[in-house]
Amino acid sequence: MKSSLRLLISGIRRLTLDGGNVERNLKIENNENRIFWGDVTNVKEKLLINEQTKALSAEIIQSCRDLIQINQLYREAVHQILSQGVRVVDDAAFLADFGGALSSGFVWRSVSYKSKKELQLSRIQQDIGKKVEEKVRKAHEDHMLREQLKVIKKQLGMEKDDKETVIQKFRDAIKDKIIPEAVKTVIDNELGRLEFLEPAASEFQVARNYLDWLTVLPWGTETDDTLDQNTAQTILDEDHYGMNDVKDRILEFICTSQLRGSVQGKILCFHGPPGTGKTSIAKSIARSLGRKYYRFSVGGMSDVAEIKGHRRTYVGAMPGKLVQCLKKTESENPLILIDEIDKLGRGYQGDPSSALLELLDPEQNVGFLDHYLDVPIDLSKALFICTANDLSTISGPLRDRMEMIEVAGYITDEKVEIAKKYLIPKSHEETGITEKDISFSRDALVYLIDKHCRESGVRNLRKHIEKIFRKASRKVVNGEKVEVTIDNLKDFVGPAVFTKDRMYDDPPAGTVCGLAWTSMGGSALYVETAVVESSDGKGTLKVTGNIKDVMKESTSIAYTVAKNILAGTKHADFFKNNNLHLHFPEGATPKDGPSAGVTIVSALLSLATVPIQDVAMTGEISLNKKVLAVGGIKEKILAAKRAEIKKVFLPVDCLNEFNKLDDVIKEEIEIVFVKEYREIQDQLFAATDF
Ligand code: ADP
């Protein structure tokens, strides 16, 4: 073969190319990766063919074949050689040249070794290529799928909006609102921040939530008040019987707003026993004024964050109830009912009552600051109504902020009216039992009220009426007509609960009926005294009955007063010679307050002299025997009437309060107003008693 072959010789010292005509014994520097050029001429002599060379040829052929298959480059080289018309496989010399050309060595073994190595290299290369290709393909496929998923999710409305849509949504939300300048600045700043944040970042979500709240509030949106007193009166009467104080106050509010030409917010507090309609009338007031209604209870609330919201730095931070209220009612002037303000908890996480102080202060609530929102909110247009059972547990400053309206309990007649006009019609509506199917006799209602539902409110009465309707429904379904009478009442509601009207029919000497006021209403509470039989009477007084400090003081004052009254009489030594025990029954109920003063004096005097019957009394006693005013007059008179007491002594200072009461309450009971204890003494004890 007359050609110049380019031989790549690497790392071989002695060039011994079998079958070639390259100058033999060519000295090569021991230097790797050197390239040598040389002219080669075909050698004519035949190469020795033996088993070894045959095997080597076969091996080289096999390697070359594999190599060609794998590598495109080699295939081209082979093609070139073969196109010269030489049968490489038949001649070992050619084969060596060929192998050498394909590989980078000369020597047969070396050729075999090199080609094998080359083969391996190519295989690895191919393998790596495949893997890389597979990886790229997978990444590409994933990307495609993800993009497709995004499109699908978006079409199904599952995909969260992208940043621009989110920002646009906020801008649209505030477009028509009259937003105060300070709030507008905050919103703009937050929107600006949103633009630079990655939607996947947690900060983006925080900012987005914040903007959600800021933009959803009803800035500058108010409902128009229905300032028509006739309409309001009709609506209020439609839902509730009596409650004239409350209704009058609302009508006044309407009239003043009408005269002023603007509507102001107000903070009212309805207080009285449970079940007297405090909560439910608030809803009617909202209806009568055409305001939106929102109610939340602060009973047991101990976390200030419920009112003022959490700071935004907390995970899962939320605004407080007031902001939630504005969001829900979508108006800046809703009626907000804050229930159970007297049962506010005092927690370790701030004091909710101080938050209420801020909220219920007309001076401050123009710029109410929620921790989460952190921008001032004007709540001065809202009408706040709070409800409470017991005013004594409301802190002074808070009480001061509110306009108090008492919602007292109901007497039997009122309850009968409420039952007839409101509770029974409501049950008709709810059960579908018509007036033709069921009827109540007045006596049955009175009996039901007096023997089953004696408490001041009507919640229990409502439950009993509902129970009667439920029981009656089975008969009505069978086509029977139900008449509720005293006789069959127990079939519906069981046996009477209050069989006895009072603890004593004829109290013994030393036991006198007092009138107490509790958050559940008034109650006739007896004061019992007894002489402790012992040989060594030392003139001591033991007091029991779960009483608190003020009542303890009151007991000690009354003891002194009683002693002084008896001094100089024939009973002068009674207190000196006897050990006495004074007890307030119903020991489970904690009692406090000074209003039992006159009752304790009377009980002690009675113990020394004669029994006192059919009389009840209430009033604080002073050391100089003056009778001072006490609260809860209506409840106390109602309690006395329920206990069928005929005569009640009241402090003269309570006269104004008494005059405000409905006539029906004043009927069938004698009220005696007293200024000094002497007046009670004169009526209860004859001059001969002392
Ligand atoms: P409170 O808030 O005073 O504890 P609610 O307002 O919950 O009592 O009243 C309890 C139930 O008694 C309600 O169903 C209410 O409609 C009814 N009710 C109370 N007072 C009256 C009333 N004067 N006229 C009609 N229903 C009344």
Boltz pocket constraint, residues with backbone or C-beta under 6 A from the ligand:
constraints:
  - pocket:
      binder: B
      contacts: [[A, 239], [A, 240], [A, 241], [A, 242], [A, 243], [A, 272], [A, 273], [A, 274], [A, 275], [A, 276], [A, 277], [A, 278], [A, 279], [A, 280], [A, 281], [A, 387], [A, 418], [A, 422], [A, 423], [A, 457], [A, 458], [A, 459], [A, 462]]
      max_distance: 6.0
